[in-house]
Structures are given as C-alpha cells and as structure tokens.
Amino acid sequence: MKIAVTYENGEIFQHFGHTKQFKIYEFDYADKIVDVELVDTNGSGHGALATFLKERDVQVLICGGIGGGAQDALNKEGIKIYGGVQGSCDKAANDFIAGRLEYNPDVKCNHHGEHHNCGNHSCSSHDDSAPKYIPIK
C-alpha cells in the first residue's frame, strides 16, 4: 500500500492544491514501511495532483485542507482521502497504518481565489469541526 502525505518541512502541508511535495510511504502486508520517497509536484495543482498520485500507485492521501474539486478528482482515481490532519507526516502515516489516525471526513477548503496562505494557521474559512477518530481497519 502507498500513502501520500502533503509535505512541508516534515509537517503536513495544509492546502492540498498548493503542495510542492508529497512524502510517499510504501507499506508491506505486515504494515512495515518498505520505502519512503519525497517527490516534487513540479507545479502541478489541484485536479492534476490526482493524476500525479495515481501515476505513482498511491491509494491513500493524508492532507490538511482540500477543496471539493480536488476531492472529486481523487475519488475518480480511486484514492481515499483523509483530510483535516495536522502535525508530523511520519506520525500521520504510522497512525493511519495503526488504525488511529485522527482526521475530519468533512474537511473542505472553501477560500479558493482569496489571497492568503492555508498552511500553519487556523483559517476561519475552513471547516472548524474537531478531528474525529474513525477506525480504518
């Protein structure tokens, strides 16, 4: 299984469509990490990132904020989305595999076109609901 996490300086980047890098983790059937790769998106954005991830055989995306259009594109590619996550990329990937990732299944990024950075702050335009613990296994 391959899991991609939006990446910036070891942390989960908070705006999927503007992420410049993904950290991609590959796990074996015993839930052990067998490979980790940091990949540049080369300026791909929003919907194009779904194809970018699909070409790398990613099955799961962990991210912060994400808009509806990007969610639709990822869903069409068969990539499961776990949004509204903050903190360390490594911790999030390991929490996902362990079945304890806290995420927000209703996360939305609703401020496209506005001029501010989504990363590293609590944006009032984002869904404020607290992350939920939802078992994934």
Accessible surface in RSA format (square Angstrom, percent):
REM  Atomic radii and reference values for relative SASA: ProtOr
REM  Chains: A
REM  Algorithm: Lee & Richards
REM  Probe-radius: 1.40
REM  Slices: 20
REM RES _ NUM      All-atoms   Total-Side   Main-Chain    Non-polar    All polar
REM                ABS   REL    ABS   REL    ABS   REL    ABS   REL    ABS   REL
RES MET A   1   104.05  53.9  69.16  45.8  34.89  83.1  74.97  63.7  29.08  38.5
RES LYS A   2    49.87  24.3  49.87  30.6   0.00   0.0  17.19  15.5  32.69  34.8
RES ILE A   3     0.00   0.0   0.00   0.0   0.00   0.0   0.00   0.0   0.00   0.0
RES ALA A   4     0.00   0.0   0.00   0.0   0.00   0.0   0.00   0.0   0.00   0.0
RES VAL A   5     0.00   0.0   0.00   0.0   0.00   0.0   0.00   0.0   0.00   0.0
RES THR A   6     0.00   0.0   0.00   0.0   0.00   0.0   0.00   0.0   0.00   0.0
RES TYR A   7    37.71  17.6  33.79  19.2   3.91  10.2   5.62   4.2  32.09  39.6
RES GLU A   8    69.79  40.1  65.30  49.4   4.49  10.7  19.03  36.8  50.76  41.4
RES ASN A   9   135.28  93.3 104.78 101.3  30.51  73.5  35.34  85.1  99.94  96.6
RES GLY A  10    28.71  35.4   0.00   N/A  28.71  35.4  23.88  65.5   4.83  10.8
RES GLU A  11    79.62  45.7  79.62  60.2   0.00   0.0  34.84  67.4  44.77  36.6
RES ILE A  12     4.11   2.3   0.00   0.0   4.11   9.9   0.00   0.0   4.11  11.2
RES PHE A  13    23.86  11.9  20.64  12.8   3.22   8.4  23.86  14.5   0.00   0.0
RES GLN A  14    22.74  12.7  22.57  16.5   0.17   0.4  10.81  23.0  11.93   9.0
RES HIS A  15    10.67   5.8  10.67   7.4   0.00   0.0   7.66   7.9   3.01   3.5
RES PHE A  16     0.68   0.3   0.68   0.4   0.00   0.0   0.68   0.4   0.00   0.0
RES GLY A  17     5.48   6.8   0.00   N/A   5.48   6.8   0.00   0.0   5.48  12.3
RES HIS A  18   106.26  58.1  94.13  65.4  12.14  31.0  62.33  64.2  43.93  51.1
RES THR A  19     2.69   1.9   0.00   0.0   2.69   6.4   0.07   0.1   2.62   4.0
RES LYS A  20   165.94  81.0 160.71  98.6   5.23  12.5 102.98  92.7  62.96  67.1
RES GLN A  21    49.19  27.5  49.19  36.0   0.00   0.0   7.34  15.6  41.85  31.7
RES PHE A  22     0.00   0.0   0.00   0.0   0.00   0.0   0.00   0.0   0.00   0.0
RES LYS A  23    39.12  19.1  39.12  24.0   0.00   0.0  11.20  10.1  27.92  29.7
RES ILE A  24     6.47   3.7   4.92   3.7   1.55   3.7   4.92   3.5   1.55   4.2
RES TYR A  25     2.51   1.2   2.51   1.4   0.00   0.0   2.51   1.9   0.00   0.0
RES GLU A  26    58.45  33.6  58.29  44.1   0.16   0.4   2.82   5.4  55.63  45.4
RES PHE A  27     6.04   3.0   2.40   1.5   3.64   9.5   2.40   1.5   3.64  10.4
RES ASP A  28    55.02  38.5  42.93  42.7  12.09  28.6  27.85  65.5  27.17  27.1
RES TYR A  29   233.27 108.9 201.46 114.6  31.81  82.8 157.82 118.6  75.44  93.0
RES ALA A  30    70.10  64.5  45.09  69.6  25.01  56.9  56.50  79.6  13.60  36.0
RES ASP A  31    60.07  42.1  46.98  46.8  13.09  31.0  10.66  25.1  49.41  49.3
RES LYS A  32   134.36  65.5 132.29  81.2   2.07   4.9  78.27  70.5  56.08  59.7
RES ILE A  33    74.57  42.4  45.79  34.1  28.78  69.4  45.79  33.0  28.78  78.1
RES VAL A  34    86.26  56.8  49.70  45.0  36.56  88.1  56.90  49.4  29.37  79.7
RES ASP A  35    73.45  51.4  67.60  67.3   5.85  13.8  16.93  39.8  56.52  56.4
RES VAL A  36    64.84  42.7  38.67  35.0  26.17  63.1  38.79  33.7  26.05  70.6
RES GLU A  37    84.57  48.6  79.25  60.0   5.32  12.7  27.42  53.0  57.15  46.7
RES LEU A  38    84.44  47.0  54.43  38.9  30.00  75.4  54.43  38.2  30.00  80.7
RES VAL A  39    16.61  10.9  13.52  12.2   3.09   7.4  16.61  14.4   0.00   0.0
RES ASP A  40    80.18  56.2  70.72  70.4   9.46  22.4  16.15  38.0  64.03  63.9
RES THR A  41     2.52   1.8   2.04   2.1   0.48   1.1   0.00   0.0   2.52   3.8
RES ASN A  42   132.16  91.1  90.99  87.9  41.17  99.1  40.76  98.1  91.40  88.3
RES GLY A  43    77.04  95.0   0.00   N/A  77.04  95.0  40.55 111.3  36.49  81.7
RES SER A  44    35.04  29.6  21.47  28.7  13.57  31.3   8.71  18.6  26.32  36.9
RES GLY A  45    27.50  33.9   0.00   N/A  27.50  33.9  15.31  42.0  12.18  27.3
RES HIS A  46    62.14  34.0  61.93  43.0   0.21   0.5  47.09  48.5  15.06  17.5
RES GLY A  47    34.39  42.4   0.00   N/A  34.39  42.4  23.72  65.1  10.67  23.9
RES ALA A  48    56.61  52.1  40.65  62.7  15.96  36.3  48.83  68.8   7.78  20.6
RES LEU A  49     0.00   0.0   0.00   0.0   0.00   0.0   0.00   0.0   0.00   0.0
RES ALA A  50     2.08   1.9   2.08   3.2   0.00   0.0   2.08   2.9   0.00   0.0
RES THR A  51    64.28  45.7  64.28  65.2   0.00   0.0  43.06  57.8  21.22  32.1
RES PHE A  52    17.04   8.5  14.44   8.9   2.60   6.8  16.47  10.0   0.57   1.6
RES LEU A  53     0.00   0.0   0.00   0.0   0.00   0.0   0.00   0.0   0.00   0.0
RES LYS A  54    96.36  47.0  92.01  56.5   4.34  10.3  49.55  44.6  46.80  49.9
RES GLU A  55   124.97  71.7  90.47  68.4  34.51  82.2  43.76  84.6  81.21  66.3
RES ARG A  56    76.81  32.3  71.73  36.6   5.08  12.1  26.21  35.8  50.60  30.7
RES ASP A  57    90.82  63.6  85.75  85.3   5.07  12.0  20.53  48.3  70.29  70.1
RES VAL A  58     3.36   2.2   0.00   0.0   3.36   8.1   0.00   0.0   3.36   9.1
RES GLN A  59    78.52  43.9  76.47  55.9   2.06   4.9  44.01  93.7  34.52  26.2
RES VAL A  60     3.45   2.3   3.45   3.1   0.00   0.0   3.45   3.0   0.00   0.0
RES LEU A  61     0.00   0.0   0.00   0.0   0.00   0.0   0.00   0.0   0.00   0.0
RES ILE A  62     0.00   0.0   0.00   0.0   0.00   0.0   0.00   0.0   0.00   0.0
RES CYS A  63     0.00   0.0   0.00   0.0   0.00   0.0   0.00   0.0   0.00   0.0
RES GLY A  64     0.25   0.3   0.00   N/A   0.25   0.3   0.25   0.7   0.00   0.0
RES GLY A  65     4.22   5.2   0.00   N/A   4.22   5.2   1.25   3.4   2.97   6.6
RES ILE A  66     0.68   0.4   0.06   0.0   0.62   1.5   0.68   0.5   0.00   0.0
RES GLY A  67     6.34   7.8   0.00   N/A   6.34   7.8   4.21  11.6   2.12   4.8
RES GLY A  68    32.85  40.5   0.00   N/A  32.85  40.5  23.35  64.1   9.50  21.3
RES GLY A  69    56.89  70.2   0.00   N/A  56.89  70.2  39.22 107.6  17.67  39.6
RES ALA A  70     4.92   4.5   0.81   1.3   4.11   9.3   1.05   1.5   3.87  10.3
RES GLN A  71    26.69  14.9  26.69  19.5   0.00   0.0   3.94   8.4  22.74  17.2
RES ASP A  72    82.88  58.1  80.68  80.3   2.21   5.2  17.34  40.8  65.55  65.4
RES ALA A  73    22.40  20.6  17.40  26.9   5.00  11.4  21.60  30.4   0.80   2.1
RES LEU A  74     0.11   0.1   0.11   0.1   0.00   0.0   0.11   0.1   0.00   0.0
RES ASN A  75    92.39  63.7  73.97  71.5  18.42  44.4  26.28  63.3  66.11  63.9
RES LYS A  76   179.53  87.6 140.35  86.1  39.17  93.3  94.97  85.5  84.56  90.1
RES GLU A  77    52.07  29.9  47.31  35.8   4.75  11.3   6.12  11.8  45.95  37.5
RES GLY A  78    55.86  68.9   0.00   N/A  55.86  68.9  34.94  95.9  20.92  46.9
RES ILE A  79     2.28   1.3   0.45   0.3   1.82   4.4   0.87   0.6   1.40   3.8
RES LYS A  80   132.18  64.5 127.82  78.4   4.36  10.4  74.83  67.4  57.35  61.1
RES ILE A  81    38.36  21.8  15.60  11.6  22.76  54.9  15.60  11.2  22.76  61.8
RES TYR A  82    24.17  11.3  24.17  13.7   0.00   0.0   5.85   4.4  18.32  22.6
RES GLY A  83     1.67   2.1   0.00   N/A   1.67   2.1   0.00   0.0   1.67   3.7
RES GLY A  84    17.68  21.8   0.00   N/A  17.68  21.8  11.19  30.7   6.49  14.5
RES VAL A  85     7.49   4.9   5.84   5.3   1.65   4.0   7.49   6.5   0.00   0.0
RES GLN A  86   136.92  76.6 112.98  82.6  23.93  57.0  27.71  59.0 109.21  82.8
RES GLY A  87    30.22  37.3   0.00   N/A  30.22  37.3  24.73  67.9   5.49  12.3
RES SER A  88    40.58  34.3  35.36  47.2   5.22  12.0  24.23  51.6  16.35  22.9
RES CYS A  89     0.77   0.6   0.77   0.9   0.00   0.0   0.77   2.0   0.00   0.0
RES ASP A  90    65.28  45.7  64.86  64.6   0.42   1.0  23.65  55.6  41.64  41.5
RES LYS A  91   129.79  63.3 122.92  75.4   6.87  16.4 100.00  90.0  29.79  31.7
RES ALA A  92     4.48   4.1   1.72   2.7   2.77   6.3   4.15   5.8   0.33   0.9
RES ALA A  93     0.00   0.0   0.00   0.0   0.00   0.0   0.00   0.0   0.00   0.0
RES ASN A  94    63.05  43.5  60.32  58.3   2.74   6.6  18.50  44.5  44.55  43.1
RES ASP A  95    12.40   8.7  12.40  12.3   0.00   0.0   0.00   0.0  12.40  12.4
RES PHE A  96    12.09   6.1  12.07   7.5   0.03   0.1  12.07   7.3   0.03   0.1
RES ILE A  97    17.38   9.9  16.56  12.3   0.82   2.0  17.02  12.3   0.36   1.0
RES ALA A  98    53.51  49.2  17.63  27.2  35.88  81.6  27.43  38.6  26.08  69.1
RES GLY A  99     8.11  10.0   0.00   N/A   8.11  10.0   5.23  14.4   2.88   6.4
RES ARG A 100   133.18  55.9 126.52  64.5   6.66  15.9  49.37  67.5  83.80  50.8
RES LEU A 101     4.05   2.3   3.72   2.7   0.33   0.8   3.72   2.6   0.33   0.9
RES GLU A 102   102.75  59.0  95.78  72.5   6.97  16.6  21.91  42.4  80.84  66.0
RES TYR A 103    17.44   8.1  17.44   9.9   0.00   0.0   3.01   2.3  14.43  17.8
RES ASN A 104     4.85   3.3   4.39   4.2   0.46   1.1   1.74   4.2   3.11   3.0
RES PRO A 105    67.62  49.3  33.61  30.6  34.01 123.6  39.42  32.5  28.20 175.3
RES ASP A 106    81.75  57.3  75.89  75.5   5.86  13.9  21.26  50.0  60.49  60.3
RES VAL A 107    10.90   7.2  10.33   9.4   0.57   1.4  10.33   9.0   0.57   1.6
RES LYS A 108    83.03  40.5  83.03  50.9   0.00   0.0  56.81  51.1  26.21  27.9
RES CYS A 109     3.92   3.0   0.00   0.0   3.92   9.2   0.00   0.0   3.92   4.2
RES ASN A 110   102.13  70.4  69.13  66.8  33.00  79.5  27.16  65.4  74.98  72.5
RES HIS A 111     5.86   3.2   3.64   2.5   2.22   5.7   2.62   2.7   3.23   3.8
RES HIS A 112    88.71  48.5  59.08  41.1  29.64  75.8  51.02  52.6  37.70  43.9
RES GLY A 113    69.23  85.4   0.00   N/A  69.23  85.4  43.17 118.5  26.06  58.4
RES GLU A 114    97.31  55.9  76.56  57.9  20.75  49.4  36.55  70.7  60.76  49.6
RES HIS A 115   184.51 100.8 147.28 102.4  37.23  95.2 107.56 110.8  76.96  89.5
RES HIS A 116    79.49  43.4  48.83  33.9  30.66  78.4  53.48  55.1  26.00  30.3
RES ASN A 117   103.45  71.3  87.29  84.4  16.16  38.9  40.21  96.8  63.24  61.1
RES CYS A 118     4.01   3.0   0.54   0.6   3.47   8.2   0.00   0.0   4.01   4.3
RES GLY A 119     9.48  11.7   0.00   N/A   9.48  11.7   1.90   5.2   7.59  17.0
RES ASN A 120   124.75  86.0  87.25  84.3  37.50  90.3  38.61  92.9  86.14  83.3
RES HIS A 121    82.63  45.2  56.31  39.1  26.32  67.3  60.69  62.5  21.94  25.5
RES SER A 122   112.12  94.7  79.87 106.6  32.25  74.3  50.13 106.8  61.98  86.8
RES CYS A 123    12.48   9.4   5.29   5.9   7.19  16.9   2.90   7.3   9.58  10.3
RES SER A 124   108.59  91.8  79.31 105.8  29.28  67.4  51.84 110.4  56.75  79.5
RES SER A 125    40.97  34.6  24.45  32.6  16.52  38.0  14.69  31.3  26.28  36.8
RES HIS A 126    28.79  15.7  23.60  16.4   5.19  13.3  19.73  20.3   9.06  10.5
RES ASP A 127    53.35  37.4  29.58  29.4  23.77  56.2  18.38  43.3  34.97  34.9
RES ASP A 128   119.19  83.5  84.80  84.4  34.40  81.3  45.02 106.0  74.17  74.0
RES SER A 129    51.91  43.9  31.58  42.1  20.34  46.8  42.11  89.7   9.81  13.7
RES ALA A 130    72.93  67.1  59.65  92.1  13.28  30.2  64.11  90.3   8.82  23.4
RES PRO A 131    72.28  52.7  55.20  50.3  17.07  62.1  55.20  45.6  17.07 106.1
RES LYS A 132    81.57  39.8  77.59  47.6   3.98   9.5  72.35  65.1   9.22   9.8
RES TYR A 133   121.01  56.5  95.53  54.4  25.48  66.3  71.97  54.1  49.04  60.5
RES ILE A 134    57.69  32.8  57.14  42.6   0.55   1.3  57.42  41.4   0.26   0.7
RES PRO A 135    88.79  64.7  72.67  66.2  16.12  58.6  72.73  60.0  16.06  99.8
RES ILE A 136    44.07  25.1   7.60   5.7  36.47  87.9  15.68  11.3  28.39  77.0
RES LYS A 137   164.00  80.0  95.15  58.4  68.85 163.9 113.43 102.1  50.57  53.9
END  Absolute sums over single chains surface
CHAIN  1 A     7219.3       5459.0       1760.3       3643.6       3575.8
END  Absolute sums over all chains
TOTAL          7219.3       5459.0       1760.3       3643.6       3575.8
